Amino acid sequence: MSLAVVIVGGLHADARRATVAQLLTEVPGSVVLHHDLATAAAGTVVRTIRDATGIRSAGETPLVNDCACCALREDLVPELRRLAADGTTRLAIVELWDSVEPKAMAEVVAAGGLTVTGVITAVDPALVLPYLGNGDDLADRGLAAAATDQRTVADTFARQLEYAPVLAVTDSPEADDEDRELLAQLHPTARQVPVRGTGTSAPASAIAPARPRDLRNTSPSVFPPTPLARAALAGFDVEAAAAAQHPACALLPAEADAHGVCTLVWHRERPFHPERLYEALEDLTCAAARSRGRFWLADRPDTLLHWDAAGGALCVEGVGPWLASLPDAAWDMVPPVRRAAAALDWHPEHGDRCQHLVFTSPGLDRDGLERLLESCLLTDTEYAAGRDAWKRLPPAFDTLLEV
């Protein structure tokens, strides 16, 4: 029996536990492996392995470089290999600790020669907007994975949500149509699978598996596959998932407007004026619960810039060159998915250089946001001056980009 590995993560701890408990009861021969990083301050990470009947084993692994996530990486693959070697485990459910992001762990598992068959982020729809709007540092909430962890609740939750192709959505009684619509617009390509949740007010102790049975040697053909079980075993392409998150070829949401939630897709083929854009950053960042995409600054014509905003905070970074700035000989080294994405935006003069930003939020002021964005572009006169003149514009983003 080959070992399948599904990764279940998410900051919504009750939803995550409910998802894991349901998988344990629905997939014969499954076990849960969990590393609790809450004990990292004491110098160790606690690992537990359990099945539907209870805990099989528990142990501690020391920190690596004072980093709980590093300890998880070092310990996870050997433990999974031991489960694979015992021949009785069909599905290993890797339940990630609260702030651990699934992308890194999926890549670790795949690099270890194991098969990732699914990545699932568990979500309580009533908590999506509160978490996206939470700009607190993880460290201030006791959720940091290392002493140097500078992530926030909002940006961590956004990445957990957007990486997973499957969202396990609890039947939260507090959620309304706006909450569900926000979730759908943030990740429209995700497969949403219902999970029997406990609601946002229920304690974690209320989540328990059904009456246990010893299913480790049960043939897969004797039980009907449920939507959640199918999602866990459907298959997962780690390389394709990474490409889908890269700003150059990310699968960004499409235009939408329903139940008070709106997604604006803003696409232009003219560069931003660096000073005017910099002055508008605060208003643009606070205009939506979530915004992301790629953009083009006039004074940096060769650098593809990434826009990533949540919780009232914006991260801007250079993520390499626009393909149009590369010599023809370098194109052979560019992944096909990147070349295909560039072809969709290709302009006869500018190549793949463009503005492609997406803003999603309840109560979004589309008209006001579009006016503000348009005001940050080069004017006709500035545009006509040409690239040599653009490069001489004041470099307003040097400090932000740590040049």
C-alpha positions as CSV (number, residue, x, y, z in Angstrom):
1,M,0.0,0.0,0.0
2,S,1.5,3.3,-1.0
3,L,1.2,6.3,1.4
4,A,-0.8,9.3,0.3
5,V,-0.2,12.6,2.1
6,V,-2.8,15.3,2.5
7,I,-1.8,18.6,4.1
8,V,-4.6,20.4,6.1
9,G,-3.8,23.8,7.4
10,G,-5.4,27.2,8.3
11,L,-5.5,29.7,11.1
12,H,-9.1,28.8,11.8
13,A,-8.2,26.2,14.3
14,D,-11.7,24.8,15.0
15,A,-12.4,24.5,11.3
16,R,-9.1,22.7,10.8
17,R,-9.7,20.3,13.6
18,A,-13.2,19.5,12.3
19,T,-11.8,18.8,8.9
20,V,-9.1,16.5,10.2
21,A,-11.6,14.7,12.4
22,Q,-13.9,14.1,9.5
23,L,-11.1,12.8,7.3
24,L,-10.2,10.3,10.0
25,T,-13.6,8.9,10.0
26,E,-14.1,8.9,6.3
27,V,-10.8,7.5,5.0
28,P,-10.0,4.0,6.2
29,G,-6.4,3.5,7.2
30,S,-5.7,7.2,7.9
31,V,-3.6,8.7,10.6
32,V,-2.9,12.3,11.7
33,L,0.5,13.7,12.2
34,H,0.7,17.1,14.0
35,H,3.6,19.2,15.3
36,D,2.5,21.6,18.0
37,L,4.7,24.7,17.7
38,A,3.1,26.3,20.8
39,T,5.9,24.8,22.9
40,A,8.7,26.3,20.9
41,A,9.4,28.9,23.5
42,A,10.5,26.1,25.8
43,G,12.9,24.8,23.1
44,T,11.0,21.9,21.7
45,V,8.2,21.0,19.3
46,V,5.7,18.3,20.3
47,R,4.8,15.7,17.7
48,T,1.7,13.5,18.0
49,I,0.5,10.7,15.7
50,R,-3.0,9.5,16.1
51,D,-5.7,7.5,14.3
52,A,-9.4,7.1,14.8
53,T,-8.9,5.1,18.0
54,G,-6.6,7.7,19.7
55,I,-2.9,8.6,20.0
56,R,-0.5,6.1,18.6
57,S,2.7,8.0,19.6
58,A,3.9,11.3,21.0
59,G,7.4,12.8,21.2
60,E,9.5,15.9,21.1
61,T,11.9,17.2,18.6
62,P,14.4,20.0,19.4
63,L,14.3,23.4,17.7
64,V,16.6,23.8,14.7
65,N,18.3,27.2,14.5
66,D,15.8,28.5,17.1
67,C,13.1,28.0,14.5
68,A,10.1,25.8,15.2
69,C,9.2,25.6,11.4
70,C,12.8,24.3,10.7
71,A,12.3,21.6,13.4
72,L,9.0,20.6,11.7
73,R,10.8,20.3,8.3
74,E,13.6,18.2,9.7
75,D,11.2,15.9,11.5
76,L,8.2,15.6,9.2
77,V,9.7,13.6,6.3
78,P,11.3,10.9,8.5
79,E,8.0,10.4,10.3
80,L,6.1,10.1,7.1
81,R,8.6,7.6,5.8
82,R,8.1,5.5,8.9
83,L,4.4,5.6,8.3
84,A,4.9,4.5,4.7
85,A,7.2,1.7,5.7
86,D,4.7,0.2,8.2
87,G,2.4,-0.7,5.2
88,T,-0.8,-0.2,7.1
89,T,-1.4,3.5,6.7
90,R,-3.2,4.5,3.6
91,L,-3.5,8.3,4.2
92,A,-1.2,10.5,6.3
93,I,-3.1,13.7,7.3
94,V,-0.5,16.4,8.1
95,E,-2.3,18.8,10.3
96,L,-0.3,22.0,10.2
97,W,-0.1,24.2,13.3
98,D,-2.0,27.5,13.1
99,S,0.4,29.8,11.3
100,V,2.4,27.2,9.3
101,E,1.8,27.8,5.6
102,P,1.0,24.8,3.3
103,K,3.2,25.8,0.4
104,A,6.4,25.3,2.3
105,M,5.3,22.0,3.8
106,A,4.0,20.6,0.5
107,E,7.3,21.3,-1.1
108,V,9.2,19.7,1.8
109,V,7.1,16.5,1.5
110,A,7.4,16.3,-2.2
111,A,11.2,16.9,-2.1
112,G,11.4,14.0,0.4
113,G,10.1,11.7,-2.3
114,L,6.6,11.3,-0.9
115,T,3.3,11.8,-2.7
116,V,1.2,14.8,-1.8
117,T,-2.3,13.9,-2.9
118,G,-4.1,17.0,-1.6
119,V,-3.7,20.4,0.1
120,I,-6.7,21.7,2.0
121,T,-7.2,24.9,3.9
122,A,-10.0,24.8,6.5
123,V,-12.1,27.9,6.7
124,D,-14.9,29.3,8.8
125,P,-16.6,31.8,6.4
126,A,-17.7,34.0,9.3
127,L,-14.0,34.6,10.1
128,V,-12.7,35.4,6.7
129,L,-13.1,39.2,6.8
130,P,-12.0,39.5,10.5
131,Y,-8.8,37.6,9.7
132,L,-8.1,39.5,6.5
133,G,-8.5,42.7,8.4
134,N,-6.2,41.7,11.2
135,G,-2.9,43.5,10.8
136,D,-1.4,42.2,14.1
137,D,2.0,40.6,14.0
138,L,1.8,36.8,14.6
139,A,4.3,37.3,17.4
140,D,1.9,39.5,19.3
141,R,-0.8,36.8,19.0
142,G,1.5,34.0,20.1
143,L,1.5,32.5,16.6
144,A,5.0,33.2,15.4
145,A,6.9,30.2,14.1
146,A,10.4,31.7,14.8
147,A,11.9,34.6,16.7
148,T,12.5,36.3,13.4
149,D,8.9,35.7,12.1
150,Q,7.6,39.1,11.0
151,R,4.4,37.9,9.3
152,T,1.0,39.3,10.2
153,V,-2.3,37.4,10.8
154,A,-3.8,38.9,7.6
155,D,-1.0,38.1,5.1
156,T,-0.5,34.6,6.6
157,F,-4.2,33.8,6.3
158,A,-4.4,35.2,2.7
159,R,-1.5,32.9,1.6
160,Q,-3.0,29.9,3.3
161,L,-6.3,30.5,1.6
162,E,-5.0,31.2,-1.9
163,Y,-2.5,28.4,-2.2
164,A,-4.9,25.5,-1.5
165,P,-6.9,24.2,-4.4
166,V,-9.5,22.8,-1.9
167,L,-11.2,24.8,0.9
168,A,-12.9,22.8,3.6
169,V,-15.7,25.1,4.6
170,T,-17.5,24.6,7.9
171,D,-21.2,25.1,8.3
172,S,-20.8,28.1,10.5
173,P,-24.2,29.5,11.8
174,E,-22.6,33.0,12.1
175,A,-21.8,33.2,8.4
176,D,-24.1,35.1,6.0
177,D,-24.3,35.5,2.2
178,E,-21.7,38.3,2.2
179,D,-19.2,36.1,4.1
180,R,-19.6,33.2,1.7
181,E,-19.4,35.5,-1.3
182,L,-16.2,37.1,-0.1
183,L,-14.7,33.6,0.2
184,A,-15.8,32.7,-3.3
185,Q,-14.4,35.9,-4.8
186,L,-11.1,35.7,-3.0
187,H,-10.4,32.2,-4.4
188,P,-12.9,31.5,-7.3
189,T,-11.0,28.5,-8.7
190,A,-11.0,26.6,-5.3
191,R,-13.1,23.6,-4.8
192,Q,-15.2,24.2,-1.7
193,V,-16.0,21.1,0.3
194,P,-18.5,21.2,3.1
195,V,-17.3,20.1,6.6
196,R,-19.4,19.5,9.6
197,G,-18.3,22.4,11.7
198,T,-19.0,23.5,15.3
199,G,-19.5,27.2,14.6
200,T,-17.2,30.0,15.7
201,S,-18.5,29.9,19.2
202,A,-18.0,26.2,19.9
203,P,-14.9,25.0,21.8
204,A,-12.3,22.8,20.1
205,S,-13.2,20.0,22.5
206,A,-16.6,19.7,20.8
207,I,-14.9,18.3,17.7
208,A,-14.6,14.6,18.0
209,P,-14.4,11.7,15.5
210,A,-17.3,9.3,15.2
211,R,-17.2,6.0,17.0
212,P,-13.8,4.5,16.1
213,R,-13.3,1.4,14.1
214,D,-10.0,-0.3,13.1
215,L,-10.0,0.5,9.4
216,R,-6.3,0.3,8.6
217,N,-6.5,-2.8,6.5
218,T,-9.9,-2.0,4.9
219,S,-10.0,-2.1,1.1
220,P,-10.7,1.3,-0.4
221,S,-13.5,-0.2,-2.5
222,V,-15.7,-1.0,0.6
223,F,-16.5,2.5,1.5
224,P,-18.2,5.2,-0.5
225,P,-15.8,8.1,-1.2
226,T,-17.1,11.4,0.3
227,P,-16.4,14.8,-1.2
228,L,-13.7,15.5,1.5
229,A,-12.1,12.1,1.0
230,R,-12.0,12.5,-2.7
231,A,-10.4,16.0,-2.3
232,A,-7.7,14.5,0.0
233,L,-6.8,11.8,-2.5
234,A,-7.4,13.6,-5.8
235,G,-3.7,14.5,-6.5
236,F,-1.7,17.6,-6.2
237,D,1.0,19.2,-8.5
238,V,3.5,21.0,-6.3
239,E,5.3,22.8,-9.2
240,A,2.0,23.9,-10.8
241,A,0.8,25.2,-7.4
242,A,4.0,27.3,-6.9
243,A,3.7,28.7,-10.4
244,A,0.1,29.7,-9.7
245,Q,1.3,31.8,-6.8
246,H,4.1,33.6,-8.7
247,P,3.1,37.2,-9.4
248,A,4.1,36.9,-13.1
249,C,1.6,34.1,-13.8
250,A,-0.7,34.0,-10.7
251,L,-4.3,33.0,-11.3
252,L,-5.9,36.2,-10.0
253,P,-9.7,36.5,-9.4
254,A,-12.0,37.8,-12.1
255,E,-14.5,40.7,-12.0
256,A,-17.4,40.0,-9.7
257,D,-20.1,41.8,-7.9
258,A,-22.7,40.0,-5.7
259,H,-24.1,40.1,-2.1
260,G,-22.4,43.4,-1.3
261,V,-18.9,42.1,-2.3
262,C,-17.0,43.3,-5.3
263,T,-13.8,42.4,-7.1
264,L,-12.2,45.0,-9.4
265,V,-9.7,43.8,-12.0
266,W,-7.6,46.8,-13.1
267,H,-5.5,46.2,-16.2
268,R,-3.5,48.9,-18.0
269,E,-0.6,49.1,-20.4
270,R,1.0,52.3,-19.2
271,P,3.5,52.7,-16.3
272,F,2.9,54.3,-13.0
273,H,4.5,57.6,-12.0
274,P,6.6,56.5,-9.0
275,E,5.9,59.6,-6.8
276,R,2.2,59.7,-7.4
277,L,1.8,56.0,-6.8
278,Y,3.8,56.2,-3.6
279,E,1.7,59.1,-2.3
280,A,-1.5,57.0,-3.0
281,L,-0.2,53.8,-1.4
282,E,-2.1,54.2,1.9
283,D,-5.4,55.0,0.3
284,L,-5.0,52.1,-2.2
285,T,-4.0,49.6,0.5
286,C,-7.0,50.5,2.7
287,A,-9.4,50.5,-0.2
288,A,-10.0,46.7,-0.1
289,A,-9.8,43.8,2.3
290,R,-7.5,42.1,-0.1
291,S,-5.5,43.3,-3.2
292,R,-2.7,41.7,-5.1
293,G,-1.1,41.5,-8.5
294,R,1.8,42.8,-10.5
295,F,2.7,46.4,-11.6
296,W,5.1,48.5,-13.6
297,L,6.9,51.6,-12.5
298,A,8.2,54.0,-15.1
299,D,11.6,54.5,-13.5
300,R,12.1,50.7,-13.2
301,P,11.2,49.5,-16.7
302,D,12.9,46.1,-16.4
303,T,11.6,45.0,-12.9
304,L,8.3,43.1,-12.4
305,L,6.9,44.3,-9.1
306,H,4.6,42.4,-6.8
307,W,1.7,44.0,-5.0
308,D,0.4,42.1,-1.9
309,A,-1.9,43.8,0.5
310,A,-4.1,42.6,3.4
311,G,-4.9,43.8,6.9
312,G,-4.2,47.4,6.0
313,A,-0.5,46.6,5.2
314,L,1.2,46.4,1.8
315,C,4.2,44.4,0.7
316,V,5.9,45.5,-2.5
317,E,8.8,43.6,-3.9
318,G,10.7,43.1,-7.1
319,V,10.3,39.5,-8.3
320,G,12.7,39.5,-11.2
321,P,12.6,40.9,-14.8
322,W,9.8,41.3,-17.2
323,L,10.3,38.8,-20.0
324,A,10.4,41.7,-22.5
325,S,13.6,42.9,-20.8
326,L,15.4,39.6,-21.3
327,P,17.6,38.7,-24.4
328,D,16.1,36.1,-26.7
329,A,18.6,33.5,-25.6
330,A,17.4,33.7,-22.0
331,W,13.8,32.7,-22.9
332,D,14.8,29.0,-23.0
333,M,15.4,29.1,-19.3
334,V,12.0,30.5,-18.5
335,P,9.3,28.0,-17.5
336,P,6.7,27.4,-20.1
337,V,3.9,28.5,-17.8
338,R,5.6,31.9,-17.4
339,R,6.0,32.3,-21.2
340,A,2.3,31.4,-21.7
341,A,1.2,34.0,-19.1
342,A,3.4,36.7,-20.7
343,A,1.9,35.9,-24.1
344,L,-1.6,36.8,-22.7
345,D,-0.5,40.3,-21.8
346,W,1.9,40.8,-24.7
347,H,2.0,44.3,-26.2
348,P,3.9,45.1,-29.4
349,E,5.9,47.9,-27.8
350,H,6.1,47.0,-24.1
351,G,5.9,43.2,-24.2
352,D,4.5,41.8,-21.0
353,R,4.9,45.0,-19.0
354,C,1.5,46.0,-17.6
355,Q,-0.6,46.8,-14.6
356,H,-2.7,43.9,-13.4
357,L,-4.1,44.5,-9.9
358,V,-7.1,43.0,-8.3
359,F,-9.0,44.4,-5.4
360,T,-11.7,42.4,-3.5
361,S,-13.8,43.7,-0.6
362,P,-17.3,44.2,0.7
363,G,-18.5,47.7,0.0
364,L,-15.7,48.4,-2.5
365,D,-15.8,51.9,-4.0
366,R,-15.0,50.8,-7.6
367,D,-15.4,54.2,-9.2
368,G,-13.2,56.0,-6.6
369,L,-10.6,53.3,-6.7
370,E,-10.4,53.4,-10.5
371,R,-10.0,57.2,-10.4
372,L,-7.2,57.0,-7.9
373,L,-5.4,54.3,-9.8
374,E,-5.7,56.2,-13.1
375,S,-4.3,59.4,-11.5
376,C,-1.1,57.5,-10.7
377,L,-0.3,56.6,-14.3
378,L,1.9,58.7,-16.5
379,T,0.0,61.5,-18.2
380,D,0.0,61.7,-22.0
381,T,2.8,64.2,-21.9
382,E,4.9,62.2,-19.5
383,Y,4.3,59.0,-21.5
384,A,5.3,60.7,-24.8
385,A,8.6,61.8,-23.3
386,G,9.9,58.2,-23.6
387,R,11.8,55.7,-21.5
388,D,14.9,57.8,-21.0
389,A,12.8,60.5,-19.4
390,W,10.9,57.9,-17.3
391,K,14.1,56.6,-15.8
392,R,15.0,60.1,-14.6
393,L,11.7,60.4,-12.5
394,P,12.2,60.7,-8.7
395,P,12.9,57.1,-7.4
396,A,10.1,57.2,-4.7
397,F,10.2,53.4,-4.1
398,D,13.9,53.0,-3.4
399,T,13.5,52.8,0.4
400,L,10.4,50.6,0.2
401,L,12.3,48.2,-2.1
402,E,15.4,48.4,0.0
403,V,17.7,49.5,-2.8
